[in-house]
Amino acid sequence: MKKFILAALLCISANGFAQLIQFGPQFSYNITSPITSDFNSKSAGTGYGVAGFARVNLLMFYGQGEFGYAQSKFNVAQAGIGETEYKLSGTDATLLVGFKIVPLGKLGNVRIFAGYNWKNYSDIKANNSLNPINIEKNNSSVLGGVGVDLWKLTLDYRYLAGVSDLDPSNRKVKTAVSNISLGYKFL
């Protein structure tokens, strides 16, 4: 009888643990826009990301960490000097906290969240007619967004507002990123 009770408690705690911690892969699509007043024109570009995520659920609140690879593209131009197209890629790490605002029972929930994102650009490519501007390798952003969990899928929209100045000279270049991500929860 003791073995039966122990096995039942183990099954119950394993199910509770699966509800507490979730993890899986995540794929994203982003649109990066430069924010600057030092260039005459600027245009957004698209990119992608792949990451793994881990989420800790505590009733209606949760915390989530993500680590992966991301790519961003954008253009800046100075009248009479030339245009530079940037393709930046490298490590991407995110920490966020959120609140489940609409529970959908066993089907899932609707969430809101906020957090911090750090990017380390290990591959910087500039395509231009003249000299490219230097780009700072580290980029910090604050983010906010909404998401929905349906069964084992997660779908998020997030807006990342760049805090770091990417241009180490006296000009200012920050990023604004709109990101849509799709993830799959193994647990």
C-alpha positions as CSV (number, residue, x, y, z in Angstrom):
1,M,0.0,0.0,0.0
2,K,2.9,2.4,0.8
3,K,4.3,1.8,-2.7
4,F,1.0,2.6,-4.3
5,I,0.6,5.8,-2.3
6,L,4.2,6.8,-3.1
7,A,3.7,6.1,-6.8
8,A,0.4,8.1,-6.8
9,L,2.2,11.1,-5.1
10,L,5.0,10.9,-7.6
11,C,2.6,11.0,-10.5
12,I,0.7,14.0,-9.0
13,S,4.0,15.9,-8.3
14,A,5.3,15.1,-11.8
15,N,2.1,16.5,-13.3
16,G,2.4,19.6,-11.0
17,F,6.0,20.1,-12.0
18,A,5.1,20.0,-15.7
19,Q,2.6,22.7,-15.1
20,L,5.2,24.7,-13.1
21,I,8.1,24.6,-15.6
22,Q,7.7,24.7,-19.4
23,F,10.4,24.8,-22.1
24,G,10.8,24.5,-25.8
25,P,12.0,26.0,-29.1
26,Q,10.9,29.4,-30.4
27,F,11.1,30.9,-33.9
28,S,10.7,34.6,-34.6
29,Y,10.3,37.2,-37.4
30,N,11.2,40.8,-36.7
31,I,11.1,44.2,-38.4
32,T,13.9,46.5,-37.2
33,S,13.7,50.3,-37.6
34,P,16.6,52.6,-36.8
35,I,15.7,55.6,-34.6
36,T,18.0,58.5,-35.4
37,S,17.8,62.2,-36.1
38,D,21.4,62.4,-37.4
39,F,20.6,60.8,-40.8
40,N,18.4,62.2,-43.6
41,S,16.6,58.9,-44.2
42,K,16.3,55.5,-42.7
43,S,14.4,52.4,-43.5
44,A,13.4,49.2,-41.7
45,G,14.5,45.7,-42.6
46,T,13.4,42.2,-41.7
47,G,15.2,39.4,-39.8
48,Y,14.6,36.2,-38.0
49,G,15.5,34.5,-34.7
50,V,15.7,31.0,-33.2
51,A,15.9,30.4,-29.5
52,G,15.1,28.1,-26.7
53,F,12.8,29.3,-23.8
54,A,12.1,28.2,-20.3
55,R,9.0,29.4,-18.4
56,V,8.2,29.2,-14.7
57,N,4.5,29.5,-13.9
58,L,3.3,30.7,-10.5
59,L,-0.6,30.9,-10.5
60,M,-1.4,33.8,-12.8
61,F,2.2,35.1,-13.0
62,Y,5.1,33.7,-14.9
63,G,8.8,34.4,-15.6
64,Q,10.5,33.4,-18.8
65,G,14.0,33.3,-20.1
66,E,15.1,32.9,-23.7
67,F,18.5,32.4,-25.3
68,G,19.3,32.0,-29.0
69,Y,20.4,33.6,-32.2
70,A,18.9,36.6,-34.0
71,Q,19.4,38.6,-37.2
72,S,18.4,42.3,-37.8
73,K,18.6,44.5,-40.9
74,F,18.1,48.2,-41.4
75,N,19.3,51.1,-43.6
76,V,20.5,54.7,-42.8
77,A,21.4,57.4,-45.3
78,Q,23.0,60.8,-45.4
79,A,22.0,63.1,-48.3
80,G,24.9,63.5,-50.7
81,I,27.1,61.0,-48.9
82,G,25.5,57.6,-49.4
83,E,23.4,54.9,-47.9
84,T,24.5,52.0,-45.6
85,E,22.6,48.8,-45.3
86,Y,23.3,46.9,-42.0
87,K,22.9,43.2,-41.4
88,L,23.6,42.4,-37.7
89,S,23.4,39.0,-36.2
90,G,24.5,37.2,-33.0
91,T,23.5,36.2,-29.5
92,D,20.0,37.1,-28.3
93,A,19.0,36.8,-24.6
94,T,15.6,37.9,-23.1
95,L,14.2,37.9,-19.5
96,L,10.6,38.7,-19.0
97,V,7.8,38.6,-16.4
98,G,4.2,38.4,-17.3
99,F,0.6,38.1,-16.1
100,K,-2.1,35.7,-17.5
101,I,-5.0,38.0,-18.1
102,V,-7.5,35.7,-19.7
103,P,-7.4,32.0,-18.6
104,L,-8.8,29.6,-21.3
105,G,-8.8,26.5,-19.1
106,K,-6.9,23.6,-20.4
107,L,-6.8,25.2,-23.8
108,G,-4.3,27.9,-22.7
109,N,-4.4,31.6,-21.8
110,V,-3.9,35.2,-23.0
111,R,-0.9,37.0,-21.5
112,I,0.8,40.4,-21.2
113,F,4.5,40.8,-20.4
114,A,7.4,43.1,-20.0
115,G,11.1,42.6,-19.8
116,Y,14.7,43.2,-20.9
117,N,16.5,42.0,-24.1
118,W,20.3,41.9,-24.7
119,K,21.9,41.3,-28.1
120,N,25.6,40.8,-28.8
121,Y,26.3,41.3,-32.5
122,S,29.1,38.9,-33.4
123,D,28.6,39.3,-37.2
124,I,28.2,42.9,-38.5
125,K,28.0,43.4,-42.3
126,A,27.7,46.8,-43.9
127,N,26.9,47.3,-47.6
128,N,27.3,50.9,-48.7
129,S,28.8,53.2,-51.3
130,L,31.1,54.9,-48.8
131,N,32.5,54.3,-45.4
132,P,30.1,52.5,-42.9
133,I,29.5,53.9,-39.5
134,N,30.8,51.8,-36.6
135,I,28.2,49.7,-34.7
136,E,28.4,49.0,-31.0
137,K,28.4,45.2,-30.5
138,N,26.0,45.2,-27.5
139,N,22.4,46.4,-27.7
140,S,20.0,46.6,-24.8
141,S,16.3,47.0,-25.1
142,V,13.2,47.1,-22.9
143,L,10.2,45.2,-24.2
144,G,6.5,44.8,-23.8
145,G,4.0,42.6,-25.5
146,V,1.0,40.3,-25.6
147,G,0.9,36.6,-26.1
148,V,-1.5,33.6,-26.3
149,D,-0.9,30.0,-25.3
150,L,-3.0,27.5,-27.2
151,W,-2.4,23.9,-26.3
152,K,1.4,23.5,-26.6
153,L,1.9,26.5,-28.9
154,T,2.8,30.0,-27.9
155,L,2.3,33.0,-30.1
156,D,3.7,36.4,-29.0
157,Y,3.9,39.9,-30.3
158,R,6.5,42.1,-28.7
159,Y,7.9,45.6,-29.2
160,L,11.6,46.2,-28.2
161,A,12.6,49.8,-27.6
162,G,16.4,50.1,-27.9
163,V,18.2,51.7,-25.0
164,S,21.7,51.5,-26.3
165,D,23.2,53.9,-28.7
166,L,24.6,51.7,-31.5
167,D,26.8,54.5,-33.0
168,P,29.9,55.0,-30.8
169,S,30.6,58.4,-32.4
170,N,28.7,61.6,-31.6
171,R,25.7,60.5,-33.7
172,K,22.7,58.6,-32.2
173,V,21.3,55.4,-33.6
174,K,18.9,53.2,-31.6
175,T,16.6,50.4,-32.7
176,A,12.9,49.8,-32.5
177,V,11.9,46.2,-33.2
178,S,8.5,44.6,-33.8
179,N,8.7,40.9,-33.2
180,I,6.3,38.0,-33.8
181,S,7.4,34.6,-32.3
182,L,6.0,31.1,-32.4
183,G,7.1,28.6,-29.8
184,Y,6.3,25.0,-28.9
185,K,6.1,23.8,-25.2
186,F,7.5,20.3,-24.7
187,L,6.0,20.2,-21.2
